[in-house]
Amino acid sequence: MRNLRLGIVLAVGLTILFSACNKVPDDQIIVEYTIHNPYYKTIDFYTQTVIHFGHKQVPTPGDTVILDTILTSKPSYFSFSTKESVRFYAEPGSYIKFELDTGAILTDRVKVSGDFADMNSFLMQLTDFNAKINWMGGFGMNKKPEEFVKLVDSVAEVKEGLLESAEKNDPEHLFWTQQKEDIHVGSMSRYNSYPRYYYSSFKESLSAEWRDKIKPDYEYLLDKPELLILPFVQYNLDSYIFHKSLRLSNVWWTEHRESIKDGSLQRRNVYEFGTQFVIDSIDNEEIRNFLLVDLAKRGFYKGELEPIKSLLKLFYENCTDSVYLDFIRSEEESWSRLQPGEHATEIIWFTPEGVEQKISDFKGKFVFIDIWATTCGPCIGEFPSFIKLVEAYKDKNITFIMYSVDDDKEAWLDYLENNEMPGVQLISESGFSCGLTKDYKFNGIPRHMFFDPEGKIIGTGIERPSFLHSTKYLDKYLEDPQ
């Protein structure tokens, strides 16, 4: 498994520090960015694998050359961001060159040369096209099913046309086969997301008939380890094993409902079912290891180690990838500091007026935190239940905080002005990249956290307000003393 490390060298005044004529070591990739007339303040560099996400931000005060050294043992996709996020392909021992300048469209602003220029020029075209159709944003919103399917198919046709017409210095290279698959799997991702988009747009569930029509076929990916390099493949396999786990868990729950209710049987972690399925059913070792580590990572979502002991045991006994094994051991160790009863790491936030506050300011009360953003549909979908929760416990010793991780403060303020927002309204100092998401090991929102009056952790990934309201989970903490 690859081991990625990002090293940045900044040279002002266009001083070249490394000659492309030099041979790049076999365990490195050198990427040279020549920046002219930057209208952006920084450039962001990203490396990402199944278990690692690296990010470094470098200021761009003027004409600049930036050399990015990436240590890796395998071909990979990487990205950088100025205005749009630009993905590129590279292999160990290669030298990639980008020239960035002002321009009306992405392909005017960014020129690519060096190794794999034909491949990265194609990826640049795709990025430009995706930006125009908002492929990674609200693509297909407000479309009825027939129109949505036609739209997705037409996008795939355009992308296949770009792939067919791309200049290919090495037409037999695996990259081109992977890209053809990536177009297909990207369409699958849109279909997978559509039922949520449909509900958000039309306030009703998509019919079972249409769900069956657009249901993605993930099964063929289970025997294609060469495609694991592609982010869309990783995303769809993650979705596949997540829903498989849910279905198997629901079957088990139905069969053992009474034993669980009377306390004679303990409910198992949902991801144990998917893990056992992978162990029993997936033959390809690389795919099997990917799914095993994917489920183990998911197990940490709620932040509590005791409920996932059996899940981790299955993982350690069956995963054969040493890098994955080391990663999960490290995760288990770091999560140990966030267990119930541990003192909360300080959280800093700001009021709508810009006044700094801390979680320690609320000591003496229970604190329930709903982490959300104006761009998060599932977060907003929980607001009616959150309002009920706040109303139900308005006379109890608890503070309800709605903590926004919006990057756009003005959008947040506008949302507050135009919507009923209960509880205390606060925002992070730097969007999703704030201290809270790092200290409490976030991988997404919505997220709900609960602390006691002494500032100790009760839970850093508890159930959503809709569940808490219906089950009266908070009662055991907030009921009046006898």
N, C-alpha and C positions, 0 to 999 in steps of 0.2 A: 504494500500500500504506500502511496506517495506520502512524502513528508514535505510540506510547503513552508517556506519562510520568506518573508518579504524584506528586502534591504534597499533603501533609497539613498541615492547620491544626488545632491543638487548642485548644479554648476550655473552661476549667473554670468551673463555676457556671452552665452553660446560657446563656452570653452568645452571642447570634447575631451572627456576623461578616459574613454575607452574606444579603441578602434575596432570597427566591425571586421577589419581584416584579421584581427587576432582570433584564434580558435576559442570558442566558448567551451568551458569544461563540460563534461558529459553529464554532470549532475546539476547543471545550472541553465537558466534561461535569462538572457539579458534583453531588456526592453528599453529602448531609447525614445523619449518624448521630447521633441523640439517644439517649443511653445512660442508663438508670435502674437503680439498684441492681445494678451488675454483679457477678456471681458468678464472673467470669473475670478474669484479671489483665491480659490484652492482647487487642487485636483485630488481626487480620492482614488486609492488603489485597493483592489479586492482580490483575495485568493479564497477559494472555497472548495472543500472536499466533503465527503460524507460526515466527517467528524470535526472539521475545523473550518472556522471562518476568520480570515485575517483582514484587517482594515487599517489603512494608514492615510492620513490627510497631510498634504504638503502645500504650503502657500505658493502662489504664483504671482510675485510682485511685478514681473515684467518679462521681457524675452529671456527664456530660460531653457536649459537642457536638463532633463531629469533622467537618471539611469536607475532602472528598477531591476534588481537581481533577485530572481526567484530560484530557490533550491528545491528541486523536485526530481524524482526518478522516473516519472511517467508523463506521457502526453496529457495535456490538461487544457481546460478553458479558463480564462481569467477575464477580468474586466477593470475598466477605469471609468471615472465619471467626472465630467465638467458640468455640462448642462443635461445631456442624456447619459445613461449608462451604456458603455460600449464594450461588447464582448469580443474576445479574440482567442485564437488557438495558437498553441506553441508546444514544442517538444524539447526535451533536454538537449543541450548543445546548440540551440538556435539563438539567433539575434533578430529581434523584431523592432521595426522602426515606425513611429507615428509622428506626423507633423501636424500640429494643431494651430489653427488660425481662425479669425473671425469669418463668418459666412452665413448665408441665409438658411441653408439646410445642412444636415449633418455631413453628407458626402462632400460638401464644399469646405467644411471646417476641418475635416480630418482626412489626411492622406496617409496611406499605409505602404511600406516597402520592407525590404529585408527578407528574411526567410518566411515562407508560407504567405507571401503577399497576396497570391491569388485567393487563398482560402479566407484570409482576413478581409479582403476587399468584398468578397461575397457576404461575409458576416456583417460588414458595414452596411451593405445594401439592405440586408434583412432588418438591421436595427433601425435604419431610416424608415423603411416601410412600416415596421411595427409601431414606431412613434407616430406616424401619420394616422394610423387607424386606432391608436390607443389600445394596442393588443394586450399590454400588461396592466391596463387600467380597467375602465368600465366598458370594454369592448362587448357589444351585443346586448347591453342593457336596454330595457324597454322594447325588446323584440319578441314577437310571438314565435312559437316553436318553428313553424314552417319557414318564416323569414330568417330566424337565427341559423337554422341548418344550412340554408342557401348561402348565407353570409359566410359561415365558417368554411364551407366547401369552396366558395369563390376565393377566399384568402389563401387556402391551400393551393389552388390552381396558380395563383400569382407567384407564390413562393416556389412552387415546382418549376415555373417558367424561369424565374431568376436562377435557380439551381442548374437548369438545363443549359442556359445561355452563359453561365459563368465560365471565364477562362480557367482552364485546368492544366497546370503544368504537369501534374501527375494524376491523370484521370482515375487510375486504379487505387489511389490512396484511400484508406478506410474512412478518412474524413468525409468524403463525398457520400458514401453509403450511410454513414451516421447522420449526415444532414438530411438525407431523404427520409430516414426514419424519424428524425427530429420534427420534421414538418407534420408527419402523421401523428406523432405522439403529442405535439402541441395542440392539434385539433382535439385529440382526446381530452386534454386538460380543459379546453373550453367547454366541451360537453359535460365534463364532470362538474364544472362550476355553475352551469346554466340553471339547474333547479333552484339554487340559492338566489341567483340573479332574478329569475322569474318571480319567485315569492316576494323579493324585495320590491320589484316593479309593480306587480299586479295584486299583491296581498292575498294570494291564494296559492295552493300547492299545485305543482305541475302534475298533469294526469299520469296515471300509471302506464297508460299506453305510450305516452311520449317518453316517460322515463325509460321504458324498455327499448324504445327505438334508438335513443341516443346513449344508452349505457355503454361506457367504454369497455373494450375487450383487453384486459390486462394480461391475460393468460400467456399470450405469445411472448411477452417480455421476460417470463420466468426462465427462459432458456437462451437469453441473449446477453451474456455478461459483457460483451464488447460494447454494448450501448450504455452501460452504467456511467460512463463518462459524461453523458448528457444530463443536464439539470432537469429537463422535462421528464426523462425516464425515471430519475430518482424521485421526482415529485409524484408521478403516477404509481410507481411501486409502493411508495409510502401510503398513498390513498388506498391502494388495493389491500394492503395488509391491515391497515386501520379498520376498514369496513369488514374485512374478514374476521378480525378480532371481535368486533361488535356483534356480528351475526352469531358467532359461536358462543359468545358470552350470553346473549339473549336466549339461545336454546338451552344452555345449562341453567340459567336463572329460572326459566319456565319449568324445567324438570325438577328443580330443587327448591321451588318457591316456599313451600310450607316449612321445610327444614331450616331455611335461612330465617324465616320470620320467627320461628320459635326458638332460635338461637342454638340449635343443635348442630348447625353447619355454618361455617364462616364463608362469606362471599369472597371469591378469588379476584385478584386483579384482572381487569379486562384483557390486558396484553399478554397474560399467561396463555390464553387460548390461542392467540395468533402465533405465539412462540412455539407452542406444542405442534400446531399445524405446520409451521415451517420445518421443524425438526423431522416430522413424520412424512412430509410430502414434497419438499423441494430438493431435487437431486443436485443441481448445479451448486458447487461449493461457494463460488464467489457471490452468486445471488443469495444463497442461504445466509452467508455471513452478513451481507448488506441488510437483509430483512431482520436478522437477529439483533444487530446493533441498532437498527431503526426502532424496533420495539422497546429495546432496553432504554434508549434515549427518551422515548415517549413516557416510559414508566416514571421518570423523574419529574414529570410535568407538575404534579401537585406538590412536590417538594418533600414528601414524607417517605422515609426509607423503610419503616416497619412494614407497611402494606405491600412492598414490592420485593421482599426477601426471596420468595419463591421464584419470582420472575428473574431476578438476578442470578439465582442459583442455576436455573435452566440455561441462561445465557453463558455463564462461566463454564458450564459443563459441555456445551455444544458448539460454541464459536471457536473456529480454528485460526482466526486472523489475530496475530499478536498485537498489531497496532490497535485494533478494535478493543481487544481485551484490556490493554493498558489504558485506553481512553475511558472505558466504563469504570475501571478501578479508580481513576483520578476523579471522575464525576461523583462517584459514591463518597469519596473522601471529602470533596468540596461541599457536597450537599449536607454532610454531617454537621456543618456549622449553622445550618438553617433549619434545624429540627425544632419541633414544639418544645418550649421551655427555655430555648436559647434566647439571649438578649438580642433585640432587634438591632441590626446595623442602621445607623442614622439615615433618614430620608430627608432630602431638602427639596422644597417646592416653593411656588410663588402664587400669590393671590392675583385676581384680575387687575389689581392696582399695581402689581409689581413688587409687593412686600414679601420678603423672604420669611418662610416658616420652616419648622422642622417637626418630625413626628414626635420628638421628645417634648414639644410644646403641649401635646395632648395627654401627657401622663396624668394618671388618676381616672381615666376613662378607658373603656374598651374602644378600640379603633377598627373600623371596617373600611377598607380601601377598595374602591372599584377603579381599576386602571383601564382607560379607554382612549379613543381618539375619534374625531369627527368623521374620519375616513373609514372607520371600522363598522361594517354593517351588523355583525353579531353583537358588538358592544351596544349599539343603539337599540337593537332588538330586545335587550334585557332591561331597558329603561323603565317600562311600565311595572315590571316586577320589583325593580329597585325602589321606585316611588312607593309601592305598597310596603316594602320592607322598612323604609324610613318611617312611614306613617305608623306601622305596627309597633315600633320600638321608640317612638318619639319621647316617651316619658321615662326611658331607661337610661342607665349610665353608659351611653355609647355615642360616639361621634361617627357619622357616616361621611366619608370623603370621596368625592369623584375627582380622580387624579388623571388629568389629560397628558398624554405623551405626543400631542400634536407638534409637528415641526412648524406649522403656521399658526402663530398666536392669534392673528387677526381673525382667522377662520374659527378658532375656538371662541373668541370673544363674541363674534357674530352669532355663533350657535347658542351661547348662553343668553344672549339678548332675545332670541326668537323662540326659545323653547323653555318649558318648565323643567328646572334642574334642581332637584332636592339636595340637601346636604351641603357640605362645604366644598366649594369649587376651587381647585388648585391646578397648576400646570407645572411641568418639569422645566428644568433650566435649559435643556438641549434636546427636545424631542425624544424619540425612542432611544437615542444613544445616551441617555442620562445615567446618573449614578445608580438609581434604583434598578433599572433593567440589568445593569451589570452585576451589582451586588447580590441581587436576588435571582440571578440566572434566568432571565426571561427568554422565551423563544417565540412569544406571540401574545396577542391580546384578543379578547378580554382576559383579565387576570384579577383575582379577588384575594385579598389578604386580610388577616384578622390578628389583632394584637391585644394583650391583656393590659389592665391599668398600670402594671409595673413596667411596661415596655418590652414584655417577653412575647415570643412568637407563639401563637396558637396554630396558625396555618398560613403558608405563603402561596397556596394554590387551592383554596377551598372551592366548593361548588358555587354555581351561579345563583344570583338572587332569586330566580324563578324556583329553583330547588329549595333554597333556604326558606323562602316564604311558605311553600307548601308543606315542608317537613318540620317547620319551626325549630330548625337546627340551633338557632341562637338562644332558644329558651333556656337550655341547660347552663348557659353562662350568665344570662341576664335575669333569670327569675329572682324574685325577691327572697332574701334570706328568711328562713323560718325562725 
